Amino acid sequence: MKKSLLFIISALAVLASCQPKEPEKPADPTLSVKPESIVIEAIGGFQTINVEANNSWTAELTSGTEWLTISTSASSFSVTASANPTHQNRMGSVTVKSDKLSKVVSVTQLASPNNDRIMGSPGKMTFEAAGGSQDISIDANVQVTATPSESWISVTPGSVQPGQSKFTVTVAEYKGSTIREGSVTLAGGDAPEMSVIVIQNPAAYITANPDTISAAAEGGEFTIAVSANTDWNVSSTPDWVTVSPAGGRNAEIKVTVAPNSVSEERTGGVVLSGASASCTIGIVQAANVATETLLAAWRCDDAEYVESHSPDWSTAGANDYSKGTGKGIALPEDGAPAGTQISWIRNSGIEFPLVFITAAEGHYAVKSTAADDGFLFSIPGQNLKKGQVIILDCGLASGANSLPKNWVAKFRTAESADWTVGECSNAYTTTSGVTAHLQMAKTKDYTSHSRFVATYTVPEDAAGATIQIFVCAADGETIKGATSSGSTVRMIPLYNIDNIAEFPGPRISIK
C-alpha cells in the first residue's frame, strides 16, 4: 500500500514539471519631461529639458518656430532661441513622443525692450475760419515724421531729427457752416504713434434740429433746438406761423402752426438770420380733410372717363342726358381714414341731378344682357387698411318694364380681378338662382324707388389698391324689351319719412 502511494505522488510530480510556463507581460510605456514650460530671455540662449521614458523617444519643434533649434541626447534635449528683435513676446513649443505617449513643452521668449519714444505738445489744436499756423513741440529719441489726415492741413518740415524740435501746422481758410476736424500723425522708429487733433470752426453757423416740420391740418406747437456761434433773429415766417423766442444764440424755440382751413396743402419756412449766416426751417402742413371735396370717379356703361363734366355734375343738360360719365370728388392723397364719407355733391349747394343709363338711341343703352351694364364707382385706396369696411347706400328707379328688376353691388380691387358680391342684410336669391340686393321699382314717373346698403371688407392683399364698386343687373338678368324703347334706370335721391331728400344720390362711407 505504501509503495502504491509513493508511485502516485512521483507520477504527479513528473506531470507538473512538464507544464509550459506563462510569458511575462511587457511593462506599460512611460514618458515624463521636466520642466514642461521654459522662458528664454530676449537676447537668446538655451535651456535643457530632461526626458524619462521606458521606450525610445523623439522631440520635434512645432511649425513657425524658425527662431528655435533643438539638440537631443539619451535622456534630455536642449532648446536654443536666437535673439528676439521685436517688442513682443514670441511663443513656440516642442512635442516629445514615445510609443503612443506625447508631451508638449511650451517655449516663451521675452520681447526686446522698446526705448523709442515720441512726445508732442499740444495734443489738440483749434483754428478759426480764417485759418493760420501753430507749432507742435517735439521731444523724441528717434527721427519723427508728421502726416496730416486732410488736404486742408499742411505740415512743415516733413520730418525732424531726434531731440527737441517742432513742426508747423498750417490750416487753410474755411467757408463752411459746420465744424471740421482732422489730425496730424507723429511716427518714428518703434515708438507708439501719436495723433494731434486739428479742429477748425466755421466763420458763422446757425443750425436747427429738426430743420423740417410736418404739421397736421389742425396745426400744433413744435420744439426746435437752435445751435449757433453767432446771434440770430427770426427774419421771416408765413402769416400762419409764430415763433418764440424771436432771437438768441443756442436756444430752444417754439414754432406754432395755426390750423389749416383750406382743402390744399400749404408750405412755408421760418428763416433765422445772423450777421453772416442763416437757417431755414421748412414747414409742410396737410390740407383740411374736413373741407376737402370727397367724391370718387363714376361712369355708366363702358364709357371712358371724361374731363368735360364738372365734379358736382352740374353740366348743362345733365338732368336730361347724363352722358354716362362724370367725375366725383377725389379722395385726399394721404388716404381715406375711418369716418370718411363720400357723397355725390360738394359743399356748393348745387342740387344733385339724376344720373341714369338709357336704352334710347344715341345714349348709353342697357344691353340685352345687362349684367355688364350699370354704374361703376372707382375709389382711390391710398392707405386703406385691412379690415376697413366700405359701405354703399344706393337707390334705383326704372321708367319701364323692359329693364331687369334684380340688381346687385359688386366689388373688386383691379381690372383683372374677380368681382365679389358685397354683403347685404336684405340680399336674396332670385328665381334664376343668382344673388341680388334689390328688386327695382318700375314706374313711369320715377316717384317710387328701391334702396339697399351693400358692404365690402378690405382684405389684407387689397390694402392700398383702388376699389371699384359696380351697381348692375344681377348675373343672368336680361332685358325683356327692345333696346330702342327708351327704357331707363336711374340713381335717385333717397327720401326720409317726410318726403325730404335724405341725401342726393349714392353714398359711400368708409369705417
C-alpha positions in Angstrom: 0.0 0.0 0.0 2.8 2.4 0.9 4.6 1.6 -2.4 1.4 2.4 -4.4 1.0 5.8 -2.7 4.7 6.7 -3.4 4.2 5.8 -7.0 1.2 8.1 -7.4 3.0 11.1 -5.8 6.0 10.6 -8.1 3.8 10.5 -11.2 2.1 13.7 -10.3 5.4 15.5 -9.7 6.6 14.4 -13.2 3.4 15.7 -14.8 3.7 19.0 -13.1 7.2 19.5 -14.2 6.1 19.0 -17.9 3.5 22.0 -18.0 4.6 25.2 -20.1 5.4 28.5 -18.3 3.3 31.7 -18.9 5.3 34.5 -20.8 6.0 37.7 -18.8 3.9 40.8 -19.9 5.9 43.9 -21.1 5.7 46.9 -18.9 3.3 49.8 -19.8 5.1 52.7 -21.6 6.0 55.7 -19.5 7.0 59.2 -20.5 7.7 62.4 -18.5 9.5 65.7 -19.2 10.8 68.3 -16.8 10.3 71.2 -17.0 7.1 71.3 -19.1 7.5 75.0 -19.9 10.5 77.3 -20.3 11.2 81.0 -20.7 14.2 82.3 -22.6 15.5 85.9 -22.4 15.2 88.3 -25.4 18.9 88.2 -26.1 18.6 84.4 -26.8 20.0 81.3 -25.2 19.1 77.7 -24.4 17.5 75.5 -21.8 17.7 71.8 -21.2 14.6 69.5 -20.7 15.1 66.1 -19.1 13.2 63.1 -20.5 12.3 59.9 -18.7 10.9 57.0 -20.8 11.0 53.3 -20.9 10.9 53.3 -24.7 12.8 55.3 -27.3 11.6 58.9 -27.8 11.8 61.9 -30.2 11.5 65.6 -29.9 10.0 67.8 -32.7 9.6 71.6 -33.0 6.1 73.0 -34.0 5.9 74.8 -37.3 6.5 78.6 -37.4 9.3 78.4 -34.9 12.3 79.0 -37.1 13.9 81.0 -34.3 14.2 77.8 -32.2 16.5 74.8 -32.6 16.8 71.6 -30.6 19.6 69.0 -29.9 19.0 65.7 -28.2 21.0 63.3 -26.0 20.0 59.9 -24.4 17.9 61.4 -21.6 17.5 65.1 -22.4 17.3 67.7 -25.2 18.2 71.4 -25.4 16.1 74.2 -26.8 18.0 77.2 -28.2 16.4 80.5 -29.2 18.0 83.3 -31.3 17.8 86.9 -30.1 14.2 88.4 -30.3 14.4 91.7 -32.3 10.7 92.5 -31.7 8.9 94.3 -28.9 6.5 91.4 -28.4 6.9 88.0 -26.7 7.0 85.1 -29.1 5.7 81.6 -28.4 6.7 78.1 -29.6 6.6 74.5 -28.4 8.4 71.1 -28.6 6.4 67.9 -28.8 8.1 64.8 -27.2 6.7 61.4 -28.4 7.4 57.8 -27.1 5.4 54.9 -28.2 1.8 56.1 -28.0 2.5 58.8 -25.5 3.3 62.5 -26.1 4.2 65.6 -24.0 4.3 69.2 -25.1 6.9 71.6 -23.8 5.9 75.3 -24.2 8.6 77.8 -25.1 8.2 81.6 -24.4 10.8 84.1 -25.5 10.6 87.6 -23.9 10.2 90.7 -26.0 13.0 93.0 -26.7 12.7 96.2 -24.6 11.4 99.2 -26.6 13.1 102.5 -25.6 11.8 104.5 -28.6 9.6 107.5 -27.6 7.9 110.5 -29.2 6.3 113.3 -27.2 4.4 116.1 -28.9 2.6 119.1 -27.5 -0.2 120.3 -27.7 -2.4 117.2 -28.3 -5.2 119.4 -29.7 -5.1 122.5 -31.9 -8.1 124.8 -32.7 -8.2 127.2 -35.6 -10.7 129.9 -36.6 -12.3 130.0 -40.0 -9.6 132.4 -41.4 -7.0 129.6 -40.9 -3.4 130.1 -39.8 -0.4 128.3 -38.3 0.5 126.8 -35.0 3.5 124.8 -33.8 3.8 121.2 -32.3 6.8 120.9 -29.9 8.6 117.6 -30.3 10.8 115.7 -27.8 11.9 112.3 -29.2 14.9 109.9 -29.4 14.1 108.8 -32.9 13.6 110.6 -36.3 9.9 111.7 -36.4 7.7 112.2 -39.5 4.4 114.2 -39.4 1.5 113.1 -41.7 -1.8 115.2 -42.0 -5.1 113.4 -42.4 -6.8 116.1 -44.6 -5.9 118.1 -47.6 -6.7 121.4 -45.8 -3.9 120.7 -43.3 -0.2 121.0 -44.2 2.9 120.4 -42.0 6.5 121.7 -42.3 9.0 120.2 -42.3 8.0 116.7 -43.3 10.3 115.1 -40.6 12.7 116.1 -37.8 15.8 114.5 -36.2 15.9 113.1 -32.7 16.0 115.7 -29.9 13.9 118.7 -29.2 12.3 120.3 -32.3 9.0 121.4 -33.8 6.5 121.0 -36.6 4.5 124.0 -38.0 0.9 123.1 -38.8 -0.9 125.4 -41.3 -4.7 125.3 -41.9 -6.4 126.8 -45.0 -9.3 129.3 -44.8 -12.7 127.7 -44.3 -16.0 128.9 -45.6 -18.2 126.0 -44.5 -21.0 126.3 -41.9 -20.1 123.4 -39.6 -17.0 122.5 -37.6 -14.5 120.3 -39.4 -11.9 118.1 -37.8 -8.6 116.4 -38.9 -5.4 115.2 -37.3 -1.6 115.1 -37.7 0.0 111.7 -37.0 3.6 111.6 -35.5 5.5 108.4 -36.1 9.1 107.2 -35.9 11.2 104.0 -35.0 9.3 101.6 -32.8 7.7 104.4 -30.7 3.9 104.3 -30.4 2.3 106.7 -32.9 0.8 109.9 -31.6 -2.1 111.9 -33.1 -2.6 115.7 -32.7 -6.3 116.6 -33.2 -6.9 119.6 -35.5 -10.3 121.5 -35.3 -11.4 124.4 -37.4 -14.5 126.5 -36.6 -16.8 127.8 -39.4 -17.0 131.5 -40.0 -20.6 131.6 -38.6 -23.3 129.0 -38.4 -26.9 128.6 -37.4 -28.4 125.1 -37.4 -31.9 123.8 -36.4 -32.8 120.3 -35.3 -35.1 119.2 -36.7 -34.9 121.5 -39.8 -38.3 120.5 -41.2 -41.8 120.4 -39.6 -44.7 118.2 -40.9 -47.9 119.6 -39.4 -51.3 118.1 -39.4 -54.3 120.2 -40.7 -55.2 121.1 -37.1 -51.8 122.7 -36.6 -49.8 122.4 -33.3 -46.7 123.5 -31.4 -43.2 122.2 -32.3 -39.9 122.5 -30.4 -36.8 123.2 -32.4 -33.2 123.2 -31.0 -31.1 126.0 -32.5 -27.3 125.9 -32.3 -25.2 128.9 -33.5 -21.9 130.6 -33.0 -23.5 134.0 -33.8 -26.5 135.9 -32.6 -29.7 135.4 -34.8 -33.3 136.6 -35.0 -36.4 135.4 -36.8 -36.4 137.4 -40.1 -39.3 135.7 -41.9 -42.3 133.5 -41.2 -45.5 132.6 -43.0 -48.6 134.5 -41.7 -49.9 131.2 -40.2 -46.8 130.6 -38.1 -45.5 132.2 -34.9 -42.1 131.7 -33.3 -41.0 132.3 -29.7 -38.4 133.5 -28.7 -37.7 135.6 -31.7 -33.9 135.6 -31.3 -30.9 134.3 -29.4 -27.9 132.0 -29.9 -28.1 128.4 -28.6 -31.7 128.1 -27.6 -34.9 126.1 -27.9 -37.7 127.8 -29.9 -41.4 127.1 -30.1 -42.9 127.1 -33.6 -46.7 127.3 -33.5 -48.6 126.4 -36.7 -52.2 127.6 -37.0 -55.0 125.2 -38.2 -55.3 124.9 -42.0 -58.8 125.9 -43.0 -58.4 125.2 -46.7 -58.5 122.0 -48.7 -55.0 122.3 -50.1 -51.6 121.5 -48.5 -49.6 124.6 -47.7 -45.8 125.1 -47.3 -43.6 127.8 -45.9 -40.4 128.4 -43.9 -39.1 130.1 -40.8 -35.9 132.0 -41.5 -33.3 132.5 -38.8 -30.7 135.2 -39.7 -27.4 136.3 -38.2 -24.6 138.6 -39.2 -23.2 136.3 -41.8 -25.3 133.1 -41.6 -28.9 132.0 -41.9 -31.0 128.9 -41.5 -34.5 127.9 -42.8 -36.9 125.6 -41.0 -39.2 124.2 -43.7 -42.9 123.6 -42.8 -45.4 121.4 -44.7 -49.0 121.4 -43.4 -51.6 118.9 -44.5 -54.8 120.0 -46.2 -58.0 120.3 -44.2 -59.7 117.0 -44.9 -62.9 118.1 -43.3 -63.5 120.6 -46.1 -61.7 118.5 -48.8 -64.0 117.7 -51.7 -64.5 113.9 -51.3 -66.0 112.3 -54.3 -64.9 109.4 -56.5 -65.0 108.8 -60.2 -68.1 107.2 -61.8 -69.3 106.1 -65.1 -72.3 104.4 -66.7 -71.9 101.5 -69.2 -68.4 101.2 -70.5 -67.8 104.8 -71.4 -64.4 106.5 -71.0 -64.0 108.9 -68.1 -64.1 112.5 -69.5 -62.8 115.7 -68.1 -65.6 117.8 -69.5 -68.1 117.0 -66.8 -67.8 119.2 -63.7 -67.1 117.5 -60.3 -70.5 118.4 -59.0 -72.3 117.1 -62.1 -73.8 120.4 -62.9 -73.1 120.1 -66.6 -75.8 121.8 -68.6 -78.3 119.2 -69.7 -77.2 116.7 -67.2 -80.8 116.2 -66.0 -81.8 115.3 -69.5 -78.8 113.3 -70.7 -76.2 112.1 -68.2 -73.7 111.4 -71.0 -72.9 108.3 -69.0 -69.7 109.6 -67.3 -68.6 112.1 -64.7 -66.0 112.8 -62.1 -66.6 112.9 -58.4 -64.5 114.5 -55.7 -61.1 113.0 -55.3 -60.0 111.4 -52.0 -57.1 113.1 -50.2 -53.7 111.8 -51.3 -52.9 110.5 -47.9 -55.8 108.1 -48.0 -59.3 107.8 -46.6 -59.3 107.4 -42.8 -62.1 105.8 -40.9 -65.1 108.0 -40.8 -64.6 109.4 -44.3 -67.9 109.9 -46.1 -68.1 110.2 -49.9 -71.3 111.9 -51.1 -72.1 112.9 -54.6 -72.2 116.7 -54.1 -69.7 119.3 -52.9 -70.4 122.0 -50.4 -71.6 124.2 -53.2 -75.4 123.8 -52.6 -75.9 122.6 -56.2 -78.7 120.1 -56.3 -77.9 116.5 -57.3 -79.1 115.8 -60.9 -80.4 112.4 -61.6 -77.8 110.0 -63.1 -79.2 107.4 -65.4 -78.5 105.0 -68.2 -80.9 104.8 -71.1 -81.8 102.5 -73.9 -82.8 105.4 -76.1 -80.8 105.7 -79.3 -77.8 108.0 -79.0 -77.2 107.3 -75.3 -75.6 104.6 -73.4 -78.0 101.7 -73.7 -78.5 98.8 -71.4 -77.5 95.8 -73.4 -79.8 92.8 -73.9 -77.8 91.0 -71.2 -77.5 93.7 -68.6 -75.0 92.1 -66.1 -72.1 94.1 -67.6 -74.0 97.4 -67.6 -74.5 99.7 -64.7 -72.9 102.3 -62.5 -69.2 102.0 -61.8 -67.5 103.9 -59.0 -63.8 103.9 -58.5 -62.4 104.9 -55.1 -58.6 105.6 -54.7 -57.5 103.3 -52.0 -54.4 105.0 -50.6 -53.8 103.9 -47.0 -57.0 101.8 -46.9 -56.2 99.2 -44.3 -57.1 95.5 -43.9 -60.4 95.2 -42.1 -61.8 98.7 -43.1 -65.4 98.5 -44.4 -66.7 100.3 -47.5 -70.4 100.9 -47.4 -72.6 101.8 -50.4 -76.0 103.2 -49.8 -77.9 103.3 -53.1 -81.3 103.9 -54.6 -82.6 103.0 -58.1 -85.7 103.5 -60.1 -86.8 102.5 -63.6 -89.1 104.1 -66.1 -90.2 101.0 -68.0 -90.8 97.3 -67.5 -88.3 96.3 -70.2 -85.3 96.5 -67.8 -84.0 94.0 -65.4 -85.5 94.4 -61.9 -82.9 92.4 -59.9 -79.8 94.4 -59.1 -76.6 93.8 -57.1 -73.5 95.6 -55.9 -70.1 94.1 -56.7 -66.6 95.0 -55.6 -63.1 94.4 -56.9 -59.5 95.8 -56.5 -58.2 95.6 -60.1 -59.4 95.5 -63.6 -58.3 91.8 -63.9 -59.7 90.8 -60.5 -62.9 88.8 -60.0 -65.9 90.6 -58.7 -67.0 90.0 -55.2 -70.7 90.4 -54.4 -71.0 92.8 -51.4 -72.6 91.8 -48.2 -76.2 93.0 -47.8 -78.7 92.4 -45.0 -81.6 92.1 -47.4 -79.8 90.1 -50.1 -81.8 87.2 -51.6 -81.7 84.6 -54.3 -83.7 85.3 -57.4 -85.8 82.7 -59.2 -82.9 82.2 -61.6 -80.7 81.3 -58.7 -78.4 84.4 -58.5 -77.8 86.7 -55.6 -79.5 90.1 -55.8 -79.7 93.1 -53.4 -82.9 94.6 -54.5 -85.9 94.3 -56.9 -86.1 97.7 -58.5 -89.5 99.5 -58.5 -90.7 100.4 -62.0 -92.8 103.4 -62.7 -93.1 105.9 -65.5 -92.5 109.0 -63.3 -89.7 107.6 -61.1 -91.6 108.6 -57.9 -91.1 105.2 -56.4 -87.7 103.9 -55.5 -85.8 100.9 -54.1 -82.9 101.1 -51.7 -80.2 98.8 -50.5 -77.0 99.0 -48.4 -74.0 96.8 -49.5 -70.7 96.5 -47.6 -67.3 95.3 -48.6 -64.4 94.5 -46.1 -60.9 95.3 -47.4 -58.8 92.1 -47.4 -55.1 92.1 -46.5 -53.8 91.8 -50.0 -56.0 94.7 -51.3 -54.9 97.3 -48.8 -54.0 100.5 -50.8 -55.5 99.3 -54.1 -58.2 101.2 -55.9 -61.6 99.8 -55.0 -64.2 99.5 -57.8 -67.9 99.3 -56.9 -70.3 98.2 -59.7 -74.0 98.5 -59.4 -75.5 96.4 -62.1 -78.2 93.9 -63.0 -77.8 90.6 -61.2 -76.0 87.9 -63.2 -78.2 86.3 -65.8 -80.8 89.0 -65.8 -81.8 90.1 -69.3 -83.9 92.9 -70.9 -87.4 91.9 -71.8 -88.0 94.5 -74.5 -86.1 96.2 -77.3 -83.1 98.4 -76.6 -84.6 101.2 -78.6 -87.6 101.5 -76.3 -86.2 104.4 -74.3 -86.1 102.3 -71.2 -84.1 103.9 -68.4 -82.8 103.2 -64.9 -81.7 106.0 -62.6 -79.7 106.6 -59.5 -82.2 108.6 -57.5 -82.3 110.7 -54.3 -83.4 108.9 -51.1 -86.1 110.3 -49.0 -87.0 110.2 -45.3 -90.5 109.8 -43.9 -91.3 113.4 -44.5 -90.5 113.0 -48.3 -87.4 115.2 -47.9 -84.3 114.1 -49.7 -82.1 112.3 -47.1 -79.1 112.6 -49.4 -78.9 113.4 -53.1 -77.6 110.2 -54.5 -75.5 107.1 -53.9 -73.4 107.5 -50.7 -70.2 105.7 -49.8 -68.8 105.6 -46.3 -65.5 104.1 -45.0 -65.2 102.9 -41.5 
